[in-house]
Structure formats: structure tokens, C-alpha cells
């Protein structure tokens, strides 16, 4: 099982670096298929996201594709929300968490399909810091509760509503995951338990994958990048629906 988890970590890390997500959107369904419970999968996913988001954000900063600015306010909101979520998961049934997970993916898929890939750097909108904090807070609470970093919601919002170029939105999304996942990890360690062994193996494996993913992102056109994101969200949705309604 450890070898399987290590290779999964490399794959999830590559997806994290390329798509700007924490990896939970893919990892949680896969862990469920391997036999982990929903709450176990959520804990392992959060731990893996800490590894991938910190290293991925560092790589994005080095490559100049990550701008702090508004990301800090959203990130701090995500940190608070991620910590608060630690008391929420324990009181929600597994099936309800799965329904919430699927709802997040459907929303993200719809937003990405209707988001253009035109570079709109000069038309990027801004929001007041307090509103950015509240957005991060809400995303952090619900996303960490289902084992995802929140970028799956933040990226479509940045691209579709604030007109961020797709690649910058992806970098900002991974930066947000760093805040929310660290807070989520602290919250889980305080309020419940995490399979630290499995999370560590996945986390170290993801470091290799993140480097590959960030490199691929920088060498892919915006249009292709967006199309890959849409395909990924669609596959995640199918895997989760299969687990919920067919395999049980």
C-alpha cells in the first residue's frame, strides 16, 4: 500500500502544480476507491495539500506567475475558515460530505466551461479587502470540510468574475490552498485524528509531482490549459458519482 500511495502522491502532485488545486478533488475519490472512509480520506488529503501547496507556491513565485496582493486577504480568510472547519466535519454524515463535494465540482465545471481564455490583464477587477477575506473564509470552511483546498472554487471565481488570466488564477488558487490546508491540518490535529503515515508518504511523493506540474503549466497555452481543467473536473465528477451511487 505504501508504494501505491507514493506513486499516487507523484501523480496528485503533478495535477496540483498543473491545475493549481490542492489535489483533494482527485485524491479523495481515489482514497475512497482504495477503501478508506470519507473522514480518513479527508484527513490524508489535507496533509498532502500542505506539502504540495507550499512547494508549488514557492515554484510559482520563482517563475513570476504568483502575485501576492489580493491573494493574502483571501488566503487569511481561507486560513480562518480552514481552522473552523475542523469542528464541522465530525458532525456531518459521510454521504452529506460526498453530496457537498459533488456540488463543488459541478459548480466549478460550469464556471470553467463558460470562462473565456482571453488574457484580460488590463481589465482585472479588484474587490475590497474585507470582501476578499469573507470569500476566503467561506471557501475555507466548506472546502476543507470535504478534503479539498478550495482552489477548485476560487479559480473559476477569479477567472469568471474578476477576469484573472487562467494561469495567474491557477497560481493564486494553489497559494490559497497553502493557507486553508495548513489551518485545516491544525484543526484536524486538535479536534480529531489524521493517518499521519499515509499522509506523509503521499506528501513527499507529491513534491516530485508538483515540480513536473508547474513546469508543464508554464509550457501550455491558456486555451489548452483551460480545456485540460474542464476534462479533469469532468473525470472527478464521474469518479465520485460512481463511488456514491454504483459501487456504494
N, C-alpha and C positions, 0 to 999 in steps of 0.2 A: 504493500500500500504506500509506503514512503516514497518509493521510486515513482509510482504513478502520480503522487502529489507533487513531487519535484518537477516532473515534466509538465504537469498542469500549471504549475507556477510560472514556468517559462512562457507557456502559451498565453496565460492570462496576463502576464506582464507585457507581452508584445501587444496585446489588444489594448491594454491600459495606456501604453505610450502612444499608440497609433490613434486611438479614438478619444483619449482624454478622460476616460472613465476610470473608476477605481478598480473595476474588474468584477465587482459583485454581481452585476447584471448577468454575467456569464457563469461565474463561479458558483453562485448559489444553486442554480438549476443542476449543474454538474454534480455538486456535492450531494444533492438530493437523490440523483440517479445512482450515486455510489452507496447510498444507504444511510447517509447522515440525516438527522432530524432537522427541521427548519431552523430551530433556535441554535443548534450546533453549527449549521451551515452559516448562519448569520454571524456568529462569533468568529469563526475561522476566516470568513470573508473580510470582516472589519480589520483583522490583524494583517492580512495580506495587503489590504489597501494602504495601510500605514507605510509599509515597505515601498510599494510601487509609486505612491503619490509623492513621497519625499524625494526619491531619486529621480522620478520623472520631471518634477518641477525644477530640480537642480539642472537637469539637462536642458530643459526649455529655456531657463534663464541664460545658460551659456550660449545657446543658439539665438538668443534675442527674440524669441517668439512669445515670451511671457511678460506682460506689463502689469505691475502691481496695482497702483491706483485704486479703482473701484473694487478690485478683487479682494483687497484687505477687509473692506467693510462687509462684503458678502461672506468672506471667509470667517470673520469673527462671529457673524450670525450663525454660520454653519457649525462653528465650534460649540457655541452655547446650545444650539439645537441638538447636536450630536450627543452632548452630555446628558441633556434632559431625556433623550430617547431611551437611555438605559433603564429607566423606570417604567417605560411604556411596553416594551416587548414582552416582559414577563406576564403581563395582564391581557395579552391578546392571543386568541387561539391561532394555531398554525395555519389553518385554512384561511382565516381572515388576513393573515400576513401575506399569504400567497395571492389572494384577490387584490390586495393593495399593490403588490409587486407587479402583477399583470396590468393594472390600471396605469401605473407609472410608465411602463413600456409602451402601451398603446398611445398614451399622450405624447411621448417623445417621438414615436414613429410618425404620427400625424403631423407634428410640428416640423420634423425634418423633411418630410415629403414636400411640404409647401414652402420650404425655405429656399430662397434663391442663393446661388453661389457667387453672385457678383460681389467684387471687392468694394465695400462701402466705407472705407476708412474715413472719408471726409464727411460722412453722414451718420457716423456712430452717435447714438443718443446717450445721454447721461441721466442718472437718477440721483435724488438726494441721498446722502449717506445713510440717514435713518431708514429710508425705504429699502435700500440695498441690504442693510442689516436685517430687517424684517423678512425679506425674501430669503436670505441665507438661513435665518432662524427656522422658518417654515420648512424649507427643503431639508435642513439638517435633521429636524425632528422625525419627519416621515421617512426619509431615505435611509438613515442609519437604522431605523426600526425594522427595515426589511433587508438589511445587509448590503445596501448599495451606498456609494459615496455621495450621490446627489447630482453628479455631473450629467447623468442621463436626462435630468430635467433642466439643469442650468444651461447646458449647451444649446438646446433648442430655444430657450428663452433669450439667451444672448444673441443668437443668430436671427431669430424670427422677430423679436420685439425691439432689441437695441441695435440691430444691424451690424453685429460684430462679424468680421470675416470668419469663415468656418475654422481655419487653423488657429486663429487667436482665441476663438471661443473654446476650442478643444484644450488649448494650453491653460486657459483660465479655469476650465472645468476640472482639470487634474489638480490645479492649485487649490481649488475649493475642497476637493476630496481630502487633501492633506489636513486641513483644519477639522473637517467633520469626522474623519476616520480616527484621528488622534483622540478627539473628545469621546467618540464612541467607544474606543478601546478602554479609556479611563473609566467610562461609565460602566462598561461590562465587568471590568476587574473589580469595581467597587460593589456593584449590585448583583452580579451573578458570576458565572464562570465561563471560561473560554478554553477550548482544546489548544493549549499553547504549543504542543508538539506539532500538530498538523499545521497550525498557523505559521510557525517558524519555518518549516520546510517549504511551504508554499511561498512564503515571503522572500526567502533567499533565492528561490528559483525565479521569482518574478523580476529580480534585479537584472538578470541577464536579458529577460524578455523585454523589459522596459527600454533598455538601450536600443534594441533592434527596432522596437515600435516607433520610438521618437525619430530614429534615422529614416525609417520608411515614410513617416508623415511628412518630413521635410522634403522628400523626393517624390511626392504625389501631388497631382494637380487638385485644385479645390473641387472641381466637378466630380472627379473620381473619388476623392475623399468623402464627399457627401454621399455618393452612391454606395460606397462601402459601409457607411454608417447606417443607411437605410436597410441594407441587406442584413447587417449584424442585428439590428433591433428586431427585424422580422424573424430571424432564426431563434433569438432569445424567446420571443413570444411563443413560437411553435413548441419549443422545448418545454416551456413552463406549462402550457396548456396540455401537452401530452402527459406530463407528470401529474397534473391535477385531476384530469378527467378520464384518462385512459389507463395509465399504469396505476394510479392511485398512490 
